Amino acid sequence: MENRRNMAENLRVIWTIAAKDIGDAIRNKTTISTIIGVAFLMLSAQATPLLLKLQAIPRVYYYDAGASELMPDLAKSKDYQLVKMPSQEAVEKIVGESSGPFLGLQIPADFDQRVEDGENIKLEGWFVHWVNSREVGEVVSFFEQAFSEQTGATFDINIEGNAVYPGLDADGQPSMFTLSLVVATLCIGSFLVPLLMMEEKEKHTMDALLVSPASYSQVVLGKMMAGIFYCLTAAAVVLVINYSMVNQWSLAILAVLGGAFFTVAIGLLVGTFFDHQGTMNMWLGLILILLMLPVFLENTIGDRLPDMLSAIVPWLPSVAMGNLIRMSLSNTLLLDQVVLNAAIMFGFTALLLGVVVWRIKGMDR
């Protein structure tokens, strides 16, 4: 019973500190400006695929198994685009990276002969898994009708069971989504928490907090909860906008939680080391570049990184977060990679929090 009372009291103290910081952030013009800036950045990133989708004409990526002479003629139409790919694997890869309802097709080796014979031609088609069924049906119907009108044959495109999931090395929309979620989490946590701590130092409320009955760990956990609240709010916005992309929600949630804890730990550490906001912002900017640049490189050039960077980059918590996000979009579950990336994020978090507690203990009480 005594242990339960102590636990309840600890949670009450932690929540009191967290609630105060959450309220302070809402009233702080600088933190509101930071949140709005990140929101505009994320909305801009999310709007780009939508604009491209509105401007795009129907498109097919196809693999021609028999060097058809009819396909180049069909490609001359101005009503749609036909893009020839070197292999079926290449078709599925680019479809899995798409932001819109682009169709992948396999053209059989005897395509021309079957068209000439006037057969009912059945083709296998592929779509990325996050495109809704209505859009899929519209695109399939469009190309069945367009091909029929141009060749005189009847077409039946089968997409049943042919959903495509992006690979772990996918570019395009999966890469954009990963970067958006990582950047939103890193920016909010690493900027908001130090600003709150700076405000407390300027108003001398930190001194009052340190002489209160609250323990060092309660102070750290309370401030961490406030930062995590805003990190999760930012991440939730990105996830809601792109909810259809996520295939393995447990991995997405693990990635966001791990990234939020790590980011807030960085924010707490920076907030304890600096007393001047200009200097603090300069270091924060440098830290964010060092954390976000490897995620960008991993998402763009991947295995083309120099050997030295290839050995270091996978061990960065921001990259570990990105790895789990990318895996959450796929239908691949590599348990050893999940454990390793989660261990990297939470291991660095524990190390940083240890330094934060040490720093707070060193402050005048």
C-alpha positions, 0 to 999 in steps of 0.5 A: 500500500505504501509503495502504491502511495509513493508511486501515485505521488511520484506520478502526480509530481511528474504530471504537475511539472509536465502540465506546467511545461505544456501550458507554458509552450502554448503561451510562449510565442517563440515555441508557437512560431517554431511549431507553426514553422514545422507545420508549414514545412510538413504541409508543404512536403505533403502537398507536393505529391498531391499537386503532382497527382492532380497534374499527372495523366494516367500512366503505365509502367510495363515490362515487355516480355516479347519485344512487342511492336504494338506497344510503341504505337500505343505509347504515341497516345496523348491521353496517357503515358506508357513507360517501358521498364527493363524487368518485372522487378523494375516495374514493381519497384517504381510502382511501389515508390509512386505517390499516385495510382500508377499501373504496372503491367506485364506484357506477355511474349505473344501479345501482338499475336493475341491482339491480331487474333482478336482474343480476350487479352488478360494482363497482370497489373500491379498497384502500390498498396496504399492507393484506394480501391476506387482509384484503382478501379478507375485507372484499370477501367480507363486502360482496358477501354483505351487499349480496346479502342486502339487495338480492337481487342478486348482487355481484362487487367487483373490486379487481384492479389497484386498489391505492391509494397515498397522495399526497404530501399525505396525512394519516391513517396516512401522516402518523402514520408520517412523524411517528413516524420523524422524531421517533424519529430526532431525539430519539435522536440529538439527546439521546444524543450530547450526553449522552455528550459531557457524561459525557466532560467530567465524567469528563475523558475528553474531555481524554484523547481530545484529547491522544491520537493521534486527529485532530479528524476521527477524534474527530468521526467516531467519535462520529458513528458511535455516534450514528448507530448508535442513530438507525438502531436507533430508525428500524429499529424504526419501519420494521419495525413499518410495513414494509408501508407502504413502497413505495420502500425506497431513498427511506426508507433515504435519508431515515433516513440523511440524518436520522440524520447531520443529527441527530447533527451537531446533537447533537455541536454542542450537546455541544461548546457546553455544560458544564452539563447543565441548560442543555444540555437546555433548548437541546436542547428548544428546538431539537427544537421548532423542528425537529419543529413544522414537520414537524407543520405540514407534515403537518397543514395543509400548503398552508394555512401562512402565506406566510412559513412556506411559504417557510422550512419546505421548507428545514429538514432535518427537513421534507426528511426527512419529504418523502422518507419520504412519497414512499417510501410513494407510487408517485411518484418526483420525482427533482428533489425527491429530490435537493433534499431530500437536498442539504438534509439532507446540506448542513446536516450538513456545515455543522454538522460543520465547526462541530463540528471548529472547536469541538473544535480550540478545546478545550484539548489 
